[in-house]
Amino acid sequence: MEEYDIEAVSEVHRAAFPRQEHSNDWISCNFAAYPRMQFFVADDGSHIKGFILWTQKSGFREQVILELEQIAVNPNDHGRGL
């Protein structure tokens, strides 16, 4: 994920988690927490369809422990093998 992806990832977050509020703030603050928080996106070459957010739990060392923090696919893209 790159900084310019924040709005598109926020849209996926908003669609996938409609009861949560402030998607853009949530995605922005977690993106800013790199390298502790790491986003990866799924796209079709022109649109972001989903994302995954990993949290580094072990400090910064060679053998890291990553925890799945959040994963989402836009509901319009469910069932398409993303």
PyMOL Python script that loads the backbone (N, CA, C, O; Angstrom):
from pymol import cmd

cmd.read_pdbstr("""\
ATOM      1  N   MET A   1       0.843  -1.175   0.000  1.00  0.00           N
ATOM      2  CA  MET A   1       0.000   0.000   0.000  1.00  0.00           C
ATOM      3  C   MET A   1       0.885   1.234   0.000  1.00  0.00           C
ATOM      4  O   MET A   1       1.924   1.280   0.659  1.00  0.00           O
ATOM      5  N   GLU A   2       0.456   2.212  -0.740  1.00  0.00           N
ATOM      6  CA  GLU A   2       1.128   3.507  -0.798  1.00  0.00           C
ATOM      7  C   GLU A   2       0.199   4.570  -0.201  1.00  0.00           C
ATOM      8  O   GLU A   2      -1.005   4.353  -0.067  1.00  0.00           O
ATOM      9  N   GLU A   3       0.772   5.701   0.149  1.00  0.00           N
ATOM     10  CA  GLU A   3      -0.033   6.761   0.769  1.00  0.00           C
ATOM     11  C   GLU A   3      -1.213   7.177  -0.107  1.00  0.00           C
ATOM     12  O   GLU A   3      -2.291   7.475   0.407  1.00  0.00           O
ATOM     13  N   TYR A   4      -1.017   7.198  -1.422  1.00  0.00           N
ATOM     14  CA  TYR A   4      -2.109   7.598  -2.315  1.00  0.00           C
ATOM     15  C   TYR A   4      -3.258   6.583  -2.340  1.00  0.00           C
ATOM     16  O   TYR A   4      -4.314   6.872  -2.903  1.00  0.00           O
ATOM     17  N   ASP A   5      -3.072   5.403  -1.743  1.00  0.00           N
ATOM     18  CA  ASP A   5      -4.120   4.379  -1.671  1.00  0.00           C
ATOM     19  C   ASP A   5      -5.056   4.565  -0.474  1.00  0.00           C
ATOM     20  O   ASP A   5      -6.066   3.868  -0.374  1.00  0.00           O
ATOM     21  N   ILE A   6      -4.742   5.484   0.426  1.00  0.00           N
ATOM     22  CA  ILE A   6      -5.515   5.614   1.673  1.00  0.00           C
ATOM     23  C   ILE A   6      -7.001   5.797   1.412  1.00  0.00           C
ATOM     24  O   ILE A   6      -7.816   5.126   2.047  1.00  0.00           O
ATOM     25  N   GLU A   7      -7.376   6.677   0.504  1.00  0.00           N
ATOM     26  CA  GLU A   7      -8.804   6.922   0.254  1.00  0.00           C
ATOM     27  C   GLU A   7      -9.490   5.673  -0.298  1.00  0.00           C
ATOM     28  O   GLU A   7     -10.597   5.343   0.126  1.00  0.00           O
ATOM     29  N   ALA A   8      -8.856   4.982  -1.229  1.00  0.00           N
ATOM     30  CA  ALA A   8      -9.457   3.777  -1.806  1.00  0.00           C
ATOM     31  C   ALA A   8      -9.585   2.668  -0.764  1.00  0.00           C
ATOM     32  O   ALA A   8     -10.596   1.966  -0.726  1.00  0.00           O
ATOM     33  N   VAL A   9      -8.576   2.509   0.073  1.00  0.00           N
ATOM     34  CA  VAL A   9      -8.648   1.507   1.146  1.00  0.00           C
ATOM     35  C   VAL A   9      -9.730   1.911   2.148  1.00  0.00           C
ATOM     36  O   VAL A   9     -10.441   1.054   2.673  1.00  0.00           O
ATOM     37  N   SER A  10      -9.857   3.206   2.411  1.00  0.00           N
ATOM     38  CA  SER A  10     -10.912   3.687   3.313  1.00  0.00           C
ATOM     39  C   SER A  10     -12.296   3.354   2.768  1.00  0.00           C
ATOM     40  O   SER A  10     -13.203   3.020   3.530  1.00  0.00           O
ATOM     41  N   GLU A  11     -12.455   3.446   1.460  1.00  0.00           N
ATOM     42  CA  GLU A  11     -13.742   3.091   0.844  1.00  0.00           C
ATOM     43  C   GLU A  11     -14.045   1.612   1.029  1.00  0.00           C
ATOM     44  O   GLU A  11     -15.188   1.251   1.309  1.00  0.00           O
ATOM     45  N   VAL A  12     -13.043   0.750   0.877  1.00  0.00           N
ATOM     46  CA  VAL A  12     -13.240  -0.684   1.112  1.00  0.00           C
ATOM     47  C   VAL A  12     -13.599  -0.903   2.581  1.00  0.00           C
ATOM     48  O   VAL A  12     -14.522  -1.658   2.886  1.00  0.00           O
ATOM     49  N   HIS A  13     -12.882  -0.255   3.481  1.00  0.00           N
ATOM     50  CA  HIS A  13     -13.153  -0.381   4.920  1.00  0.00           C
ATOM     51  C   HIS A  13     -14.585   0.047   5.237  1.00  0.00           C
ATOM     52  O   HIS A  13     -15.296  -0.645   5.966  1.00  0.00           O
ATOM     53  N   ARG A  14     -15.001   1.172   4.694  1.00  0.00           N
ATOM     54  CA  ARG A  14     -16.351   1.701   4.930  1.00  0.00           C
ATOM     55  C   ARG A  14     -17.411   0.715   4.438  1.00  0.00           C
ATOM     56  O   ARG A  14     -18.423   0.505   5.106  1.00  0.00           O
ATOM     57  N   ALA A  15     -17.179   0.112   3.274  1.00  0.00           N
ATOM     58  CA  ALA A  15     -18.139  -0.844   2.709  1.00  0.00           C
ATOM     59  C   ALA A  15     -18.152  -2.158   3.491  1.00  0.00           C
ATOM     60  O   ALA A  15     -19.211  -2.750   3.700  1.00  0.00           O
ATOM     61  N   ALA A  16     -16.975  -2.610   3.920  1.00  0.00           N
ATOM     62  CA  ALA A  16     -16.872  -3.902   4.608  1.00  0.00           C
ATOM     63  C   ALA A  16     -17.304  -3.838   6.061  1.00  0.00           C
ATOM     64  O   ALA A  16     -17.793  -4.827   6.606  1.00  0.00           O
ATOM     65  N   PHE A  17     -17.132  -2.693   6.690  1.00  0.00           N
ATOM     66  CA  PHE A  17     -17.450  -2.525   8.117  1.00  0.00           C
ATOM     67  C   PHE A  17     -18.380  -1.335   8.301  1.00  0.00           C
ATOM     68  O   PHE A  17     -17.966  -0.317   8.855  1.00  0.00           O
ATOM     69  N   PRO A  18     -19.624  -1.439   7.851  1.00  0.00           N
ATOM     70  CA  PRO A  18     -20.522  -0.273   7.845  1.00  0.00           C
ATOM     71  C   PRO A  18     -20.870   0.272   9.238  1.00  0.00           C
ATOM     72  O   PRO A  18     -21.281   1.427   9.354  1.00  0.00           O
ATOM     73  N   ARG A  19     -20.716  -0.522  10.278  1.00  0.00           N
ATOM     74  CA  ARG A  19     -21.028  -0.020  11.625  1.00  0.00           C
ATOM     75  C   ARG A  19     -19.875   0.770  12.239  1.00  0.00           C
ATOM     76  O   ARG A  19     -20.064   1.500  13.212  1.00  0.00           O
ATOM     77  N   GLN A  20     -18.691   0.621  11.669  1.00  0.00           N
ATOM     78  CA  GLN A  20     -17.560   1.399  12.166  1.00  0.00           C
ATOM     79  C   GLN A  20     -17.603   2.791  11.541  1.00  0.00           C
ATOM     80  O   GLN A  20     -18.083   2.970  10.421  1.00  0.00           O
ATOM     81  N   GLU A  21     -17.104   3.748  12.268  1.00  0.00           N
ATOM     82  CA  GLU A  21     -17.091   5.124  11.780  1.00  0.00           C
ATOM     83  C   GLU A  21     -15.658   5.590  11.554  1.00  0.00           C
ATOM     84  O   GLU A  21     -14.710   4.970  12.037  1.00  0.00           O
ATOM     85  N   HIS A  22     -15.511   6.675  10.822  1.00  0.00           N
ATOM     86  CA  HIS A  22     -14.218   7.335  10.621  1.00  0.00           C
ATOM     87  C   HIS A  22     -13.206   6.434   9.921  1.00  0.00           C
ATOM     88  O   HIS A  22     -12.055   6.335  10.347  1.00  0.00           O
ATOM     89  N   SER A  23     -13.636   5.787   8.858  1.00  0.00           N
ATOM     90  CA  SER A  23     -12.758   4.873   8.124  1.00  0.00           C
ATOM     91  C   SER A  23     -11.474   5.539   7.669  1.00  0.00           C
ATOM     92  O   SER A  23     -10.397   4.959   7.802  1.00  0.00           O
ATOM     93  N   ASN A  24     -11.571   6.745   7.136  1.00  0.00           N
ATOM     94  CA  ASN A  24     -10.372   7.415   6.640  1.00  0.00           C
ATOM     95  C   ASN A  24      -9.390   7.681   7.770  1.00  0.00           C
ATOM     96  O   ASN A  24      -8.185   7.502   7.591  1.00  0.00           O
ATOM     97  N   ASP A  25      -9.880   8.102   8.926  1.00  0.00           N
ATOM     98  CA  ASP A  25      -8.999   8.335  10.076  1.00  0.00           C
ATOM     99  C   ASP A  25      -8.335   7.033  10.521  1.00  0.00           C
ATOM    100  O   ASP A  25      -7.142   7.010  10.822  1.00  0.00           O
ATOM    101  N   TRP A  26      -9.115   5.948  10.560  1.00  0.00           N
ATOM    102  CA  TRP A  26      -8.600   4.650  10.993  1.00  0.00           C
ATOM    103  C   TRP A  26      -7.482   4.164  10.068  1.00  0.00           C
ATOM    104  O   TRP A  26      -6.419   3.742  10.523  1.00  0.00           O
ATOM    105  N   ILE A  27      -7.744   4.234   8.771  1.00  0.00           N
ATOM    106  CA  ILE A  27      -6.749   3.776   7.796  1.00  0.00           C
ATOM    107  C   ILE A  27      -5.527   4.689   7.823  1.00  0.00           C
ATOM    108  O   ILE A  27      -4.395   4.206   7.805  1.00  0.00           O
ATOM    109  N   SER A  28      -5.740   5.987   7.867  1.00  0.00           N
ATOM    110  CA  SER A  28      -4.626   6.943   7.874  1.00  0.00           C
ATOM    111  C   SER A  28      -3.708   6.760   9.070  1.00  0.00           C
ATOM    112  O   SER A  28      -2.487   6.731   8.918  1.00  0.00           O
ATOM    113  N   CYS A  29      -4.289   6.635  10.267  1.00  0.00           N
ATOM    114  CA  CYS A  29      -3.433   6.527  11.455  1.00  0.00           C
ATOM    115  C   CYS A  29      -2.689   5.195  11.481  1.00  0.00           C
ATOM    116  O   CYS A  29      -1.541   5.138  11.923  1.00  0.00           O
ATOM    117  N   ASN A  30      -3.320   4.137  11.018  1.00  0.00           N
ATOM    118  CA  ASN A  30      -2.617   2.850  10.961  1.00  0.00           C
ATOM    119  C   ASN A  30      -1.549   2.842   9.885  1.00  0.00           C
ATOM    120  O   ASN A  30      -0.489   2.247  10.077  1.00  0.00           O
ATOM    121  N   PHE A  31      -1.804   3.492   8.756  1.00  0.00           N
ATOM    122  CA  PHE A  31      -0.794   3.599   7.708  1.00  0.00           C
ATOM    123  C   PHE A  31       0.423   4.364   8.228  1.00  0.00           C
ATOM    124  O   PHE A  31       1.562   4.011   7.923  1.00  0.00           O
ATOM    125  N   ALA A  32       0.177   5.404   9.009  1.00  0.00           N
ATOM    126  CA  ALA A  32       1.269   6.218   9.556  1.00  0.00           C
ATOM    127  C   ALA A  32       2.092   5.458  10.588  1.00  0.00           C
ATOM    128  O   ALA A  32       3.195   5.888  10.927  1.00  0.00           O
ATOM    129  N   ALA A  33       1.583   4.344  11.094  1.00  0.00           N
ATOM    130  CA  ALA A  33       2.287   3.559  12.113  1.00  0.00           C
ATOM    131  C   ALA A  33       3.256   2.533  11.511  1.00  0.00           C
ATOM    132  O   ALA A  33       3.764   1.674  12.231  1.00  0.00           O
ATOM    133  N   TYR A  34       3.515   2.612  10.208  1.00  0.00           N
ATOM    134  CA  TYR A  34       4.491   1.743   9.561  1.00  0.00           C
ATOM    135  C   TYR A  34       5.858   1.982  10.192  1.00  0.00           C
ATOM    136  O   TYR A  34       6.204   3.138  10.439  1.00  0.00           O
ATOM    137  N   PRO A  35       6.630   0.980  10.457  1.00  0.00           N
ATOM    138  CA  PRO A  35       6.536  -0.413  10.024  1.00  0.00           C
ATOM    139  C   PRO A  35       5.800  -1.325  11.011  1.00  0.00           C
ATOM    140  O   PRO A  35       5.634  -2.515  10.744  1.00  0.00           O
ATOM    141  N   ARG A  36       5.359  -0.778  12.150  1.00  0.00           N
ATOM    142  CA  ARG A  36       4.636  -1.636  13.092  1.00  0.00           C
ATOM    143  C   ARG A  36       3.326  -2.146  12.494  1.00  0.00           C
ATOM    144  O   ARG A  36       2.962  -3.305  12.694  1.00  0.00           O
ATOM    145  N   MET A  37       2.629  -1.300  11.773  1.00  0.00           N
ATOM    146  CA  MET A  37       1.391  -1.677  11.097  1.00  0.00           C
ATOM    147  C   MET A  37       1.700  -1.715   9.599  1.00  0.00           C
ATOM    148  O   MET A  37       2.266  -0.763   9.061  1.00  0.00           O
ATOM    149  N   GLN A  38       1.334  -2.807   8.922  1.00  0.00           N
ATOM    150  CA  GLN A  38       1.657  -2.951   7.507  1.00  0.00           C
ATOM    151  C   GLN A  38       0.421  -3.375   6.721  1.00  0.00           C
ATOM    152  O   GLN A  38      -0.172  -4.423   6.974  1.00  0.00           O
ATOM    153  N   PHE A  39       0.052  -2.533   5.765  1.00  0.00           N
ATOM    154  CA  PHE A  39      -1.065  -2.810   4.867  1.00  0.00           C
ATOM    155  C   PHE A  39      -0.558  -3.445   3.581  1.00  0.00           C
ATOM    156  O   PHE A  39       0.522  -3.119   3.089  1.00  0.00           O
ATOM    157  N   PHE A  40      -1.359  -4.353   3.051  1.00  0.00           N
ATOM    158  CA  PHE A  40      -1.166  -4.892   1.713  1.00  0.00           C
ATOM    159  C   PHE A  40      -2.529  -4.846   1.036  1.00  0.00           C
ATOM    160  O   PHE A  40      -3.550  -5.094   1.677  1.00  0.00           O
ATOM    161  N   VAL A  41      -2.551  -4.531  -0.249  1.00  0.00           N
ATOM    162  CA  VAL A  41      -3.821  -4.385  -0.948  1.00  0.00           C
ATOM    163  C   VAL A  41      -3.964  -5.427  -2.055  1.00  0.00           C
ATOM    164  O   VAL A  41      -2.980  -5.933  -2.593  1.00  0.00           O
ATOM    165  N   ALA A  42      -5.211  -5.728  -2.372  1.00  0.00           N
ATOM    166  CA  ALA A  42      -5.553  -6.555  -3.535  1.00  0.00           C
ATOM    167  C   ALA A  42      -6.218  -5.619  -4.540  1.00  0.00           C
ATOM    168  O   ALA A  42      -7.170  -4.912  -4.210  1.00  0.00           O
ATOM    169  N   ASP A  43      -5.705  -5.624  -5.766  1.00  0.00           N
ATOM    170  CA  ASP A  43      -6.301  -4.751  -6.772  1.00  0.00           C
ATOM    171  C   ASP A  43      -6.417  -5.488  -8.100  1.00  0.00           C
ATOM    172  O   ASP A  43      -5.845  -6.559  -8.300  1.00  0.00           O
ATOM    173  N   ASP A  44      -7.169  -4.882  -8.984  1.00  0.00           N
ATOM    174  CA  ASP A  44      -7.344  -5.475 -10.319  1.00  0.00           C
ATOM    175  C   ASP A  44      -6.537  -4.721 -11.370  1.00  0.00           C
ATOM    176  O   ASP A  44      -6.780  -4.871 -12.567  1.00  0.00           O
ATOM    177  N   GLY A  45      -5.588  -3.917 -10.929  1.00  0.00           N
ATOM    178  CA  GLY A  45      -4.791  -3.118 -11.846  1.00  0.00           C
ATOM    179  C   GLY A  45      -5.245  -1.669 -11.907  1.00  0.00           C
ATOM    180  O   GLY A  45      -4.478  -0.785 -12.289  1.00  0.00           O
ATOM    181  N   SER A  46      -6.500  -1.430 -11.528  1.00  0.00           N
ATOM    182  CA  SER A  46      -6.989  -0.052 -11.541  1.00  0.00           C
ATOM    183  C   SER A  46      -7.795   0.316 -10.293  1.00  0.00           C
ATOM    184  O   SER A  46      -7.942   1.498  -9.981  1.00  0.00           O
ATOM    185  N   HIS A  47      -8.316  -0.677  -9.583  1.00  0.00           N
ATOM    186  CA  HIS A  47      -9.110  -0.412  -8.384  1.00  0.00           C
ATOM    187  C   HIS A  47      -8.691  -1.343  -7.247  1.00  0.00           C
ATOM    188  O   HIS A  47      -8.419  -2.524  -7.459  1.00  0.00           O
ATOM    189  N   ILE A  48      -8.645  -0.794  -6.055  1.00  0.00           N
ATOM    190  CA  ILE A  48      -8.364  -1.615  -4.878  1.00  0.00           C
ATOM    191  C   ILE A  48      -9.639  -2.345  -4.496  1.00  0.00           C
ATOM    192  O   ILE A  48     -10.696  -1.738  -4.323  1.00  0.00           O
ATOM    193  N   LYS A  49      -9.519  -3.658  -4.370  1.00  0.00           N
ATOM    194  CA  LYS A  49     -10.671  -4.513  -4.069  1.00  0.00           C
ATOM    195  C   LYS A  49     -10.691  -4.973  -2.621  1.00  0.00           C
ATOM    196  O   LYS A  49     -11.744  -5.340  -2.101  1.00  0.00           O
ATOM    197  N   GLY A  50      -9.530  -4.958  -1.962  1.00  0.00           N
ATOM    198  CA  GLY A  50      -9.455  -5.420  -0.576  1.00  0.00           C
ATOM    199  C   GLY A  50      -8.119  -5.052   0.028  1.00  0.00           C
ATOM    200  O   GLY A  50      -7.224  -4.539  -0.643  1.00  0.00           O
ATOM    201  N   PHE A  51      -8.010  -5.329   1.317  1.00  0.00           N
ATOM    202  CA  PHE A  51      -6.753  -5.054   2.012  1.00  0.00           C
ATOM    203  C   PHE A  51      -6.586  -6.004   3.175  1.00  0.00           C
ATOM    204  O   PHE A  51      -7.533  -6.647   3.627  1.00  0.00           O
ATOM    205  N   ILE A  52      -5.364  -6.075   3.645  1.00  0.00           N
ATOM    206  CA  ILE A  52      -5.036  -6.821   4.848  1.00  0.00           C
ATOM    207  C   ILE A  52      -4.105  -5.938   5.670  1.00  0.00           C
ATOM    208  O   ILE A  52      -3.230  -5.266   5.125  1.00  0.00           O
ATOM    209  N   LEU A  53      -4.300  -5.945   6.975  1.00  0.00           N
ATOM    210  CA  LEU A  53      -3.486  -5.143   7.887  1.00  0.00           C
ATOM    211  C   LEU A  53      -2.821  -6.079   8.886  1.00  0.00           C
ATOM    212  O   LEU A  53      -3.496  -6.792   9.630  1.00  0.00           O
ATOM    213  N   TRP A  54      -1.487  -6.069   8.896  1.00  0.00           N
ATOM    214  CA  TRP A  54      -0.694  -6.876   9.813  1.00  0.00           C
ATOM    215  C   TRP A  54      -0.106  -5.970  10.885  1.00  0.00           C
ATOM    216  O   TRP A  54       0.257  -4.827  10.610  1.00  0.00           O
ATOM    217  N   THR A  55      -0.014  -6.485  12.106  1.00  0.00           N
ATOM    218  CA  THR A  55       0.622  -5.767  13.202  1.00  0.00           C
ATOM    219  C   THR A  55       1.840  -6.550  13.653  1.00  0.00           C
ATOM    220  O   THR A  55       1.766  -7.754  13.897  1.00  0.00           O
ATOM    221  N   GLN A  56       2.959  -5.854  13.762  1.00  0.00           N
ATOM    222  CA  GLN A  56       4.185  -6.483  14.238  1.00  0.00           C
ATOM    223  C   GLN A  56       4.161  -6.473  15.766  1.00  0.00           C
ATOM    224  O   GLN A  56       4.104  -5.409  16.384  1.00  0.00           O
ATOM    225  N   LYS A  57       4.204  -7.648  16.364  1.00  0.00           N
ATOM    226  CA  LYS A  57       4.032  -7.795  17.809  1.00  0.00           C
ATOM    227  C   LYS A  57       5.329  -7.994  18.573  1.00  0.00           C
ATOM    228  O   LYS A  57       5.332  -7.910  19.802  1.00  0.00           O
ATOM    229  N   SER A  58       6.405  -8.250  17.898  1.00  0.00           N
ATOM    230  CA  SER A  58       7.606  -8.705  18.600  1.00  0.00           C
ATOM    231  C   SER A  58       8.713  -7.669  18.669  1.00  0.00           C
ATOM    232  O   SER A  58       9.834  -8.003  19.052  1.00  0.00           O
ATOM    233  N   GLY A  59       8.442  -6.451  18.320  1.00  0.00           N
ATOM    234  CA  GLY A  59       9.520  -5.485  18.220  1.00  0.00           C
ATOM    235  C   GLY A  59      10.223  -5.651  16.888  1.00  0.00           C
ATOM    236  O   GLY A  59       9.822  -6.482  16.074  1.00  0.00           O
ATOM    237  N   PHE A  60      11.242  -4.887  16.662  1.00  0.00           N
ATOM    238  CA  PHE A  60      11.941  -4.924  15.387  1.00  0.00           C
ATOM    239  C   PHE A  60      13.150  -5.833  15.516  1.00  0.00           C
ATOM    240  O   PHE A  60      14.190  -5.448  16.051  1.00  0.00           O
ATOM    241  N   ARG A  61      12.989  -7.037  15.017  1.00  0.00           N
ATOM    242  CA  ARG A  61      14.071  -8.015  15.058  1.00  0.00           C
ATOM    243  C   ARG A  61      13.940  -8.948  13.868  1.00  0.00           C
ATOM    244  O   ARG A  61      12.948  -8.911  13.139  1.00  0.00           O
ATOM    245  N   GLU A  62      14.944  -9.781  13.680  1.00  0.00           N
ATOM    246  CA  GLU A  62      14.988 -10.652  12.510  1.00  0.00           C
ATOM    247  C   GLU A  62      13.806 -11.622  12.469  1.00  0.00           C
ATOM    248  O   GLU A  62      13.212 -11.814  11.408  1.00  0.00           O
ATOM    249  N   GLN A  63      13.460 -12.223  13.576  1.00  0.00           N
ATOM    250  CA  GLN A  63      12.357 -13.184  13.653  1.00  0.00           C
ATOM    251  C   GLN A  63      11.113 -12.465  14.194  1.00  0.00           C
ATOM    252  O   GLN A  63      10.882 -12.442  15.403  1.00  0.00           O
ATOM    253  N   VAL A  64      10.330 -11.891  13.310  1.00  0.00           N
ATOM    254  CA  VAL A  64       9.176 -11.107  13.753  1.00  0.00           C
ATOM    255  C   VAL A  64       7.967 -11.995  14.010  1.00  0.00           C
ATOM    256  O   VAL A  64       7.868 -13.111  13.499  1.00  0.00           O
ATOM    257  N   ILE A  65       7.068 -11.478  14.800  1.00  0.00           N
ATOM    258  CA  ILE A  65       5.763 -12.092  15.007  1.00  0.00           C
ATOM    259  C   ILE A  65       4.741 -11.114  14.459  1.00  0.00           C
ATOM    260  O   ILE A  65       4.614  -9.992  14.951  1.00  0.00           O
ATOM    261  N   LEU A  66       4.011 -11.546  13.434  1.00  0.00           N
ATOM    262  CA  LEU A  66       2.971 -10.722  12.838  1.00  0.00           C
ATOM    263  C   LEU A  66       1.618 -11.265  13.248  1.00  0.00           C
ATOM    264  O   LEU A  66       1.408 -12.477  13.306  1.00  0.00           O
ATOM    265  N   GLU A  67       0.711 -10.357  13.528  1.00  0.00           N
ATOM    266  CA  GLU A  67      -0.657 -10.735  13.875  1.00  0.00           C
ATOM    267  C   GLU A  67      -1.602 -10.096  12.868  1.00  0.00           C
ATOM    268  O   GLU A  67      -1.470  -8.919  12.535  1.00  0.00           O
ATOM    269  N   LEU A  68      -2.551 -10.882  12.392  1.00  0.00           N
ATOM    270  CA  LEU A  68      -3.555 -10.360  11.480  1.00  0.00           C
ATOM    271  C   LEU A  68      -4.455  -9.414  12.266  1.00  0.00           C
ATOM    272  O   LEU A  68      -5.166  -9.838  13.177  1.00  0.00           O
ATOM    273  N   GLU A  69      -4.424  -8.162  11.920  1.00  0.00           N
ATOM    274  CA  GLU A  69      -5.217  -7.136  12.601  1.00  0.00           C
ATOM    275  C   GLU A  69      -6.594  -6.995  11.947  1.00  0.00           C
ATOM    276  O   GLU A  69      -7.618  -6.950  12.628  1.00  0.00           O
ATOM    277  N   GLN A  70      -6.596  -6.924  10.613  1.00  0.00           N
ATOM    278  CA  GLN A  70      -7.866  -6.728   9.910  1.00  0.00           C
ATOM    279  C   GLN A  70      -7.704  -7.170   8.463  1.00  0.00           C
ATOM    280  O   GLN A  70      -6.637  -7.026   7.867  1.00  0.00           O
ATOM    281  N   ILE A  71      -8.779  -7.706   7.916  1.00  0.00           N
ATOM    282  CA  ILE A  71      -8.798  -8.109   6.515  1.00  0.00           C
ATOM    283  C   ILE A  71     -10.179  -7.764   5.971  1.00  0.00           C
ATOM    284  O   ILE A  71     -11.191  -7.954   6.645  1.00  0.00           O
ATOM    285  N   ALA A  72     -10.204  -7.254   4.744  1.00  0.00           N
ATOM    286  CA  ALA A  72     -11.493  -6.869   4.169  1.00  0.00           C
ATOM    287  C   ALA A  72     -11.436  -6.954   2.652  1.00  0.00           C
ATOM    288  O   ALA A  72     -10.406  -6.687   2.033  1.00  0.00           O
ATOM    289  N   VAL A  73     -12.559  -7.331   2.075  1.00  0.00           N
ATOM    290  CA  VAL A  73     -12.780  -7.292   0.636  1.00  0.00           C
ATOM    291  C   VAL A  73     -14.068  -6.518   0.427  1.00  0.00           C
ATOM    292  O   VAL A  73     -15.045  -6.715   1.148  1.00  0.00           O
ATOM    293  N   ASN A  74     -14.065  -5.647  -0.549  1.00  0.00           N
ATOM    294  CA  ASN A  74     -15.281  -4.908  -0.843  1.00  0.00           C
ATOM    295  C   ASN A  74     -16.417  -5.906  -1.057  1.00  0.00           C
ATOM    296  O   ASN A  74     -16.260  -6.850  -1.832  1.00  0.00           O
ATOM    297  N   PRO A  75     -17.562  -5.719  -0.386  1.00  0.00           N
ATOM    298  CA  PRO A  75     -18.672  -6.666  -0.547  1.00  0.00           C
ATOM    299  C   PRO A  75     -19.082  -6.900  -1.998  1.00  0.00           C
ATOM    300  O   PRO A  75     -19.556  -7.986  -2.329  1.00  0.00           O
ATOM    301  N   ASN A  76     -18.913  -5.917  -2.862  1.00  0.00           N
ATOM    302  CA  ASN A  76     -19.241  -6.092  -4.284  1.00  0.00           C
ATOM    303  C   ASN A  76     -18.312  -7.086  -4.975  1.00  0.00           C
ATOM    304  O   ASN A  76     -18.615  -7.561  -6.069  1.00  0.00           O
ATOM    305  N   ASP A  77     -17.178  -7.404  -4.338  1.00  0.00           N
ATOM    306  CA  ASP A  77     -16.199  -8.315  -4.929  1.00  0.00           C
ATOM    307  C   ASP A  77     -16.114  -9.648  -4.199  1.00  0.00           C
ATOM    308  O   ASP A  77     -15.212 -10.440  -4.471  1.00  0.00           O
ATOM    309  N   HIS A  78     -17.029  -9.908  -3.288  1.00  0.00           N
ATOM    310  CA  HIS A  78     -17.040 -11.208  -2.609  1.00  0.00           C
ATOM    311  C   HIS A  78     -17.299 -12.316  -3.622  1.00  0.00           C
ATOM    312  O   HIS A  78     -18.020 -12.125  -4.601  1.00  0.00           O
ATOM    313  N   GLY A  79     -16.701 -13.474  -3.373  1.00  0.00           N
ATOM    314  CA  GLY A  79     -16.929 -14.629  -4.229  1.00  0.00           C
ATOM    315  C   GLY A  79     -16.149 -14.623  -5.530  1.00  0.00           C
ATOM    316  O   GLY A  79     -16.432 -15.408  -6.435  1.00  0.00           O
ATOM    317  N   ARG A  80     -15.159 -13.731  -5.625  1.00  0.00           N
ATOM    318  CA  ARG A  80     -14.385 -13.628  -6.872  1.00  0.00           C
ATOM    319  C   ARG A  80     -12.950 -14.095  -6.706  1.00  0.00           C
ATOM    320  O   ARG A  80     -12.109 -13.834  -7.566  1.00  0.00           O
ATOM    321  N   GLY A  81     -12.663 -14.777  -5.619  1.00  0.00           N
ATOM    322  CA  GLY A  81     -11.351 -15.370  -5.441  1.00  0.00           C
ATOM    323  C   GLY A  81     -10.251 -14.418  -5.008  1.00  0.00           C
ATOM    324  O   GLY A  81      -9.073 -14.710  -5.211  1.00  0.00           O
ATOM    325  N   LEU A  82     -10.598 -13.318  -4.433  1.00  0.00           N
ATOM    326  CA  LEU A  82      -9.567 -12.385  -3.962  1.00  0.00           C
ATOM    327  C   LEU A  82      -8.910 -12.903  -2.695  1.00  0.00           C
ATOM    328  O   LEU A  82      -8.018 -12.251  -2.152  1.00  0.00           O
TER     329      LEU A  82
END
""", "prot")
cmd.dss("prot")
cmd.show_as("cartoon", "prot")
cmd.util.cbc("prot")
cmd.orient("prot")
